[in-house]
Amino acid sequence: MTDLRPYVELVGVTKRFGATVALDAVDIAVKTGTVHAIVGENGAGKSTLGKIVAGVIPPDEGVLRVEGQAVHFGSPRDALHHGITTIAQELSLVPARSVVENVYLGIEDSRFGVVDRRALLRRLDELMQQSGIDAPALALVRDLSPHEQQKVEILRALARESRFIVMDEPTARLSVAETLSLRRTVRALADAGRTIVFVSHFLEEVLEVSDIITIMRDGHVIRTSPAADETYDSCIEGMIGRTLDATFPPKRRVAPDAPTVLRVEELTREGVFQDVSFDVRAGEIVVLAGLVGSGRTEVARAIFGADPISSGRVELLGDAVDIRKPGDAIARGVAMIPESRKEQGLILGRPVRENVSLPHLRRFSRAGVLKTRSERQRVAAMLERAGVRGIATEAQARNASGGNQQKMLFARWLLAEPPLLIADEPTRGVDVGSKRNIYDLLAELAAEGMAILVVSSETEEVLGLADRIIVMRDGRVLAELDGHGATEEELVALAFGSEREAA
């Protein structure tokens, strides 16, 4: 930290959305040249705060100061004029254009009204050398990994001479290795004098990368402290107002005579995964683990009929089944929580009620007419069981917090009481309180006899949930571990292909 003066200050800032108070008289000072983390549960006000600073939305009350001067931003362009920009969780790049075109979009060099491509490439090369951030200049953005796209967003911010960057959940779509790389980039930017507001659900990385941490709850600032004075437990207590006694519910041993609900044998999709075999018994939580690209998600999607298979066999409750599409899986009692709730799970512009009841409309119909009273009652009951709070059943799904959106997907399948639930990254992008709610729900469903297949990238989650762990690498099953005795070292060694895997 080279400058202790605030770059941005919020004084008494309040923001309302109808009857909901998203921010209530918030005071925060973000010092120049620091990484200032904002943490809190979904709905705490973190993203709203970031949008106000970046000029996306105006405050209803209070003062926003930049370098000591009160400002009124009418748009992100006004904020950019003061050196402020934001990198949102959902990136705003143009997929069909190249890296260099995205970085300089709207600020291109031109000669006689024609873009000077050579000059742009030269500018990009200089920018990458100065920042230490590399990207393939001529590659199309749609062909890049999420981590590479993240770097393009950072380069675009630097090209506009941004000195203050708001990063909203920047590692939510990244692998472990990519997350570590981004942390190094964030620290390098701060060391070079830029100021970073870092909004994240991942407390370990917040403690690792930040200088200052502000904890928010229900639209209020609970406290702002040096990161060195905070711990994982103290952050959680500040965020939810109580200690989280245990991150995961206690495990129970599955009865040795429990029936096998799912069995896959030599499941293959050419070029993606090969000869995958495992089973899941009633009352058991089996986790598919491994690095991004190991084939975990693809196997889960194939079982659900979302992707085709080349060969192999799937059995449900002892019967061989031919599942060619998700409708076939649903009819057989298979439910799936997809990896991306926004892209693959929810219809964000429709009511919560419709999102929950959508696959089950036949249950609530007679002669083609929907029995809305019965539908509402059942949906409300399932939302309550799934722990959805603070949003009306007729509100649009887009207005729910990330945690509530994820729990809506669970409520959807609780309606069907399926024998098999597949959950791909079931706690991605949700806060610690919602994570515990989801873990409790999974354990409760397993205790009731449901077979559960989980895909997870989080080592702690894999070890905390699994009765058995199926480790995948390069599209193949590498090993099966007892979830009641597996260690982090053992799991990581297998996933990364360390020499220790032979031990």
C-alpha positions in Angstrom: 0.0 0.0 0.0 1.7 3.2 -1.2 -1.2 5.7 -0.6 -3.5 5.7 2.4 -5.9 8.3 1.1 -9.4 7.0 0.0 -9.9 6.7 -3.7 -13.6 6.1 -3.3 -15.8 6.9 -0.3 -19.5 6.1 0.3 -21.0 8.2 3.0 -24.5 7.3 4.2 -25.4 5.6 1.0 -28.9 4.0 0.8 -30.5 2.2 -2.1 -34.0 0.8 -2.2 -35.7 -1.5 -4.7 -39.4 -1.1 -4.0 -40.0 -2.1 -0.4 -36.6 -3.8 -0.2 -33.7 -1.8 1.3 -30.6 -3.2 -0.4 -28.2 -0.7 1.2 -28.9 1.2 4.4 -26.8 4.2 5.3 -23.6 2.5 4.2 -20.2 4.1 5.0 -17.1 2.6 3.3 -13.7 4.2 2.4 -11.6 2.3 -0.2 -8.0 3.3 0.1 -5.8 3.8 -3.0 -3.6 0.9 -4.0 -5.3 -1.7 -1.9 -7.3 -4.9 -2.5 -10.5 -4.2 -0.6 -12.8 -7.2 -0.3 -16.5 -7.0 0.2 -18.0 -10.2 1.7 -21.5 -11.2 2.8 -24.3 -13.6 2.2 -26.5 -13.3 -1.0 -28.7 -10.3 -0.5 -26.2 -8.5 1.8 -25.8 -5.7 -0.7 -22.4 -6.4 -2.1 -23.2 -6.3 -5.8 -25.5 -3.3 -5.3 -22.6 -1.4 -3.7 -20.4 -2.3 -6.6 -22.9 -1.1 -9.2 -23.3 2.2 -7.4 -19.5 2.8 -7.4 -19.3 1.8 -11.1 -22.2 4.1 -12.2 -24.6 1.3 -13.1 -27.3 2.5 -10.7 -27.5 5.7 -8.6 -27.9 5.8 -4.8 -31.2 7.1 -3.4 -29.5 8.8 -0.5 -25.9 9.6 0.6 -22.7 10.8 -1.0 -20.2 9.1 -3.3 -16.8 10.7 -3.3 -13.9 10.0 -5.7 -10.5 11.3 -4.6 -12.2 13.6 -2.2 -14.7 15.1 -4.6 -18.5 14.4 -4.5 -19.7 12.9 -7.8 -23.0 12.0 -9.4 -22.7 9.1 -11.9 -25.4 8.9 -14.5 -23.8 5.9 -16.3 -20.7 3.6 -16.3 -19.2 6.1 -18.8 -19.3 8.8 -16.1 -17.5 6.4 -13.7 -14.9 5.5 -16.3 -14.2 9.2 -16.7 -13.0 9.0 -13.1 -10.9 5.9 -13.7 -13.5 3.4 -12.3 -14.7 0.3 -14.1 -16.2 -3.1 -13.2 -15.6 -6.7 -14.2 -18.9 -8.5 -13.6 -19.3 -12.3 -13.0 -21.1 -12.5 -16.3 -18.4 -11.1 -18.7 -19.4 -8.5 -21.2 -17.1 -9.4 -24.1 -18.1 -9.8 -27.7 -17.6 -13.5 -28.4 -17.3 -13.3 -32.2 -14.6 -10.6 -32.1 -10.9 -11.0 -31.4 -9.0 -10.2 -28.2 -7.5 -7.0 -29.6 -10.9 -5.9 -30.9 -12.5 -6.4 -27.5 -9.7 -4.7 -25.6 -10.0 -1.5 -27.7 -13.7 -1.6 -28.6 -14.8 2.0 -28.8 -11.3 3.5 -28.4 -9.7 2.2 -31.6 -7.0 3.9 -33.5 -8.1 4.9 -37.0 -6.7 6.4 -40.2 -9.1 8.2 -42.6 -12.0 6.5 -40.8 -10.6 3.0 -41.0 -9.4 1.1 -37.9 -5.6 0.9 -37.8 -5.3 -2.8 -36.9 -1.5 -2.6 -36.8 -1.5 0.3 -34.3 -4.0 -1.6 -32.1 -1.8 -4.7 -32.1 1.2 -2.6 -31.2 -0.7 -0.9 -28.3 -1.9 -4.3 -27.0 1.6 -5.7 -27.1 2.8 -2.7 -25.0 -0.1 -3.0 -22.6 0.6 -6.7 -22.0 4.3 -6.1 -21.4 3.5 -3.3 -18.9 0.8 -5.3 -17.0 2.4 -8.7 -17.3 -1.0 -10.1 -18.5 -0.8 -12.2 -21.7 -3.6 -13.0 -24.1 -3.6 -14.3 -27.7 -4.3 -11.0 -29.6 -6.0 -12.5 -32.7 -7.9 -15.3 -31.1 -11.7 -15.1 -31.0 -13.0 -14.5 -27.5 -15.5 -17.4 -27.8 -12.6 -19.8 -28.3 -10.9 -18.8 -25.0 -11.2 -20.4 -21.6 -13.1 -18.5 -18.8 -9.7 -17.6 -17.3 -8.4 -16.2 -20.6 -11.6 -14.2 -21.1 -11.2 -12.8 -17.6 -7.7 -11.6 -18.6 -9.2 -9.9 -21.6 -11.7 -8.1 -19.4 -8.8 -6.9 -17.2 -6.8 -5.7 -20.2 -9.8 -3.8 -21.5 -10.1 -2.1 -18.2 -6.4 -1.2 -18.2 -6.6 0.1 -21.8 -9.2 2.6 -20.6 -6.7 3.7 -18.0 -8.8 2.4 -15.1 -7.3 3.0 -11.8 -10.1 1.5 -9.7 -11.6 -1.9 -10.7 -14.6 -3.6 -9.2 -14.3 -7.4 -9.6 -17.6 -9.1 -8.8 -17.1 -12.9 -8.2 -14.1 -13.0 -10.5 -13.2 -16.6 -9.7 -16.7 -18.2 -9.8 -16.0 -19.8 -13.3 -12.4 -20.6 -12.8 -10.4 -23.8 -12.0 -8.1 -24.0 -9.0 -5.0 -23.3 -11.1 -6.7 -20.4 -12.9 -7.9 -18.9 -9.6 -4.4 -18.9 -8.2 -3.2 -17.1 -11.4 -5.9 -14.5 -11.1 -5.0 -13.9 -7.4 -1.4 -13.1 -8.5 -2.7 -10.8 -11.2 -4.9 -8.9 -8.6 -1.9 -8.5 -6.3 0.3 -7.3 -9.1 -2.3 -4.7 -10.1 -2.5 -3.4 -6.5 1.3 -3.3 -6.1 1.4 -1.2 -9.3 -0.9 1.4 -7.6 -4.3 0.4 -8.8 -7.2 -0.1 -6.4 -9.3 -3.3 -6.5 -12.7 -3.9 -4.9 -12.9 -7.7 -4.7 -16.4 -9.2 -4.2 -16.3 -12.9 -3.5 -18.1 -15.8 -1.8 -14.8 -17.7 -1.4 -13.5 -16.6 2.0 -10.2 -18.5 1.7 -9.2 -16.4 -1.4 -10.5 -13.2 0.2 -8.2 -13.8 3.2 -5.3 -14.6 0.9 -5.5 -11.7 -1.6 -7.0 -8.8 0.3 -5.6 -6.0 2.4 -8.9 -4.8 3.8 -12.2 -6.7 4.3 -15.6 -5.2 4.7 -18.3 -7.5 6.0 -21.9 -6.8 5.1 -25.2 -8.2 6.3 -28.7 -7.3 5.3 -27.6 -4.0 3.6 -25.5 -2.9 6.5 -21.8 -2.7 7.1 -20.9 -4.9 10.0 -17.3 -3.9 10.2 -14.2 -3.0 8.1 -10.9 -4.5 9.2 -7.4 -5.3 8.0 -7.4 -8.8 6.4 -4.7 -9.8 8.9 -7.2 -9.3 11.7 -9.8 -11.6 10.2 -10.2 -15.4 10.0 -12.5 -17.7 8.1 -14.6 -18.2 11.3 -14.7 -14.5 12.2 -15.8 -13.6 8.6 -18.6 -16.2 8.8 -19.8 -15.0 12.2 -19.9 -11.4 10.9 -21.7 -12.4 7.7 -24.5 -14.5 9.3 -24.6 -13.1 12.8 -23.7 -16.4 14.5 -21.0 -19.1 14.4 -21.3 -21.9 11.9 -20.6 -24.8 14.2 -19.9 -27.2 11.4 -19.7 -26.6 7.7 -21.1 -30.1 6.9 -23.8 -32.2 8.5 -22.6 -35.4 10.1 -22.3 -38.4 7.8 -24.1 -41.7 8.2 -23.1 -45.1 6.9 -25.3 -46.5 4.2 -26.8 -49.9 4.9 -24.8 -52.6 3.2 -28.0 -54.1 1.7 -29.2 -50.8 0.3 -30.5 -51.3 -3.3 -28.5 -50.0 -6.2 -30.4 -47.1 -7.8 -27.9 -46.2 -10.6 -25.3 -48.3 -12.2 -23.2 -47.2 -15.2 -21.0 -49.7 -17.0 -18.2 -48.7 -19.5 -20.0 -45.5 -20.4 -18.2 -43.8 -23.3 -18.6 -40.6 -25.3 -15.9 -40.6 -27.9 -13.3 -37.8 -27.3 -14.9 -36.8 -24.0 -14.9 -39.7 -21.6 -14.3 -43.5 -21.8 -15.2 -46.7 -20.0 -16.7 -45.0 -17.0 -18.2 -47.4 -14.5 -19.7 -46.8 -11.0 -22.9 -47.2 -9.0 -24.9 -45.2 -6.5 -27.1 -46.9 -3.8 -30.2 -45.7 -2.1 -29.4 -43.3 0.7 -25.8 -42.7 -0.6 -24.0 -39.5 -1.7 -21.4 -40.3 -4.4 -19.3 -37.4 -5.6 -17.6 -37.2 -9.0 -14.4 -35.4 -8.3 -11.5 -34.2 -10.5 -10.2 -31.1 -12.3 -12.1 -29.0 -14.7 -12.0 -30.9 -18.0 -11.7 -34.3 -16.4 -15.1 -35.4 -17.7 -17.2 -35.2 -14.5 -19.9 -32.9 -15.8 -20.1 -34.6 -19.2 -20.7 -38.0 -17.5 -23.5 -36.5 -15.4 -25.1 -34.8 -18.4 -24.9 -38.1 -20.4 -26.7 -40.0 -17.6 -29.5 -37.4 -17.7 -29.7 -37.6 -21.5 -28.5 -34.0 -22.1 -25.6 -35.3 -24.1 -25.4 -38.5 -26.3 -23.2 -41.5 -25.5 -21.3 -43.6 -27.9 -21.5 -46.9 -25.9 -22.0 -48.3 -22.5 -24.9 -49.2 -20.3 -27.1 -47.3 -17.8 -29.3 -49.2 -15.3 -31.9 -47.6 -13.0 -33.2 -49.8 -10.1 -31.9 -52.9 -11.9 -33.4 -52.2 -15.3 -31.3 -51.2 -18.4 -32.6 -47.9 -19.7 -32.2 -46.1 -23.0 -32.1 -42.4 -22.1 -31.8 -40.2 -25.2 -33.1 -36.9 -23.8 -33.8 -35.3 -20.4 -37.5 -36.1 -20.8 -36.6 -39.8 -20.8 -34.6 -39.3 -17.6 -37.3 -37.4 -15.8 -39.9 -40.0 -16.8 -37.6 -42.7 -15.2 -37.2 -40.7 -11.9 -33.9 -39.0 -12.6 -33.6 -35.3 -11.6 -30.7 -33.0 -12.3 -29.5 -29.6 -10.9 -27.3 -28.3 -13.8 -23.9 -26.6 -13.5 -25.2 -23.1 -14.5 -28.6 -22.2 -12.9 -28.9 -19.1 -15.1 -28.1 -20.7 -18.5 -29.4 -24.2 -18.0 -31.7 -24.2 -15.0 -34.0 -21.3 -14.6 -36.2 -19.1 -16.8 -35.2 -15.8 -15.1 -38.0 -13.7 -16.6 -40.7 -16.0 -15.3 -42.2 -16.3 -11.8 -40.6 -18.4 -9.1 -43.8 -20.6 -9.1 -43.5 -21.4 -12.8 -39.8 -22.2 -12.5 -40.5 -24.8 -9.8 -43.6 -26.4 -11.3 -42.5 -26.4 -15.0 -41.5 -30.1 -15.3 -44.6 -31.2 -13.4 -47.5 -29.4 -15.0 -49.3 -32.7 -15.7 -49.6 -33.2 -12.0 -51.6 -30.0 -11.7 -53.7 -30.2 -14.9 -57.0 -31.7 -15.7 -58.3 -31.9 -19.3 -55.5 -29.5 -20.2 -56.5 -26.9 -17.6 -54.0 -25.9 -14.9 -55.2 -26.2 -11.3 -53.4 -23.1 -10.1 -54.5 -23.4 -6.5 -53.1 -26.9 -6.1 -49.9 -25.8 -7.9 -49.4 -22.8 -5.7 -49.8 -24.8 -2.5 -47.4 -27.5 -3.5 -44.8 -25.1 -4.8 -45.0 -23.0 -1.6 -44.5 -26.2 0.5 -41.4 -27.2 -1.6 -39.9 -23.8 -1.5 -40.2 -23.8 2.3 -38.6 -27.2 2.5 -35.8 -26.1 0.3 -35.1 -23.1 2.4 -36.2 -20.4 0.0 -36.8 -17.2 1.9 -37.7 -13.6 1.3 -39.1 -13.7 -2.2 -42.7 -14.1 -3.3 -43.8 -17.1 -5.5 -45.0 -14.7 -8.2 -41.8 -12.6 -8.3 -39.5 -13.1 -11.3 -36.8 -15.6 -10.6 -34.2 -13.0 -11.7 -35.0 -11.0 -8.6 -34.0 -13.8 -6.2 -30.5 -14.0 -4.6 -28.1 -16.6 -6.0 -28.7 -18.8 -3.0 -32.5 -18.6 -3.4 -32.2 -19.3 -7.1 -30.2 -22.4 -6.4 -32.6 -23.6 -3.8 -35.5 -23.1 -6.3 -33.9 -25.9 -8.4 -34.0 -28.2 -5.4 -37.6 -27.3 -4.8 -38.4 -28.2 -8.4 -37.3 -31.7 -7.9 -38.6 -32.1 -4.4 -42.0 -32.0 -6.0 -41.2 -35.2 -7.9 -39.5 -37.1 -5.1 -37.2 -38.8 -7.6 -35.1 -41.9 -6.6 -32.0 -40.3 -8.1 -30.8 -36.7 -7.9 -27.8 -35.5 -9.9 -26.4 -32.2 -8.6 -23.7 -30.5 -10.6 -21.8 -27.9 -8.5 -24.8 -27.6 -6.2 -23.3 -24.7 -4.2 -21.6 -22.7 -6.9 -22.0 -18.9 -6.4 -23.9 -19.1 -3.1 -23.0 -17.8 0.3 -21.8 -19.8 3.3 -25.2 -19.8 5.0 -27.0 -21.1 1.8 -24.2 -23.7 1.4 -25.0 -25.1 4.8 -28.7 -25.1 3.9 -28.0 -27.1 0.7 -25.7 -29.5 2.5 -28.3 -30.2 5.1 -30.9 -30.8 2.4 -28.7 -33.2 0.6 -28.0 -35.1 3.8 -31.7 -35.2 4.6 -32.7 -36.5 1.2 -30.1 -39.2 1.4 -31.3 -40.2 4.9 -34.8 -40.6 3.3 -33.4 -43.0 0.8 -32.7 -40.9 -2.2 -29.6 -41.8 -4.2 -27.5 -38.6 -4.9 -24.7 -38.1 -7.4 -22.8 -34.9 -6.9 -20.3 -33.2 -9.2 -18.0 -30.8 -7.3 -14.8 -28.8 -7.9 -14.4 -27.9 -4.2 -12.1 -30.3 -2.3 -13.6 -29.4 1.0 -17.1 -30.0 -0.3 -16.1 -33.4 -1.8 -14.7 -34.6 1.4 -17.4 -33.1 3.6 -20.3 -34.7 1.6 -19.2 -37.9 0.0 -19.9 -41.4 1.2 -17.8 -42.5 -1.8 -15.6 -40.4 -4.2 -15.1 -41.3 -7.8 -12.0 -39.5 -9.0 -11.8 -38.7 -12.7 -8.9 -37.5 -14.8 -8.6 -37.2 -18.6 -12.1 -38.6 -19.2 -11.5 -41.8 -17.2 -12.2 -43.1 -13.7 -8.9 -43.1 -11.9 -9.9 -44.3 -8.4 -12.7 -44.8 -6.0 -12.2 -43.5 -2.4 -14.1 -44.1 0.8 -15.5 -40.7 1.7 -15.4 -41.5 5.4 -11.6 -41.8 5.4 -10.2 -40.0 2.3 -7.8 -37.1 2.8 -7.3 -33.8 1.0 -3.7 -34.9 0.1 -4.9 -38.1 -1.4 -7.7 -36.5 -3.4 -5.5 -33.7 -4.8 -2.7 -36.1 -5.7 -5.0 -38.2 -7.7 -6.7 -35.3 -9.4 -3.5 -33.6 -10.4 -1.6 -36.8 -11.3 1.0 -36.3 -8.6 3.6 -39.0 -8.0 1.9 -39.5 -4.6 -1.1 -41.2 -6.2 1.0 -44.4 -6.3 1.5 -44.3 -2.5 
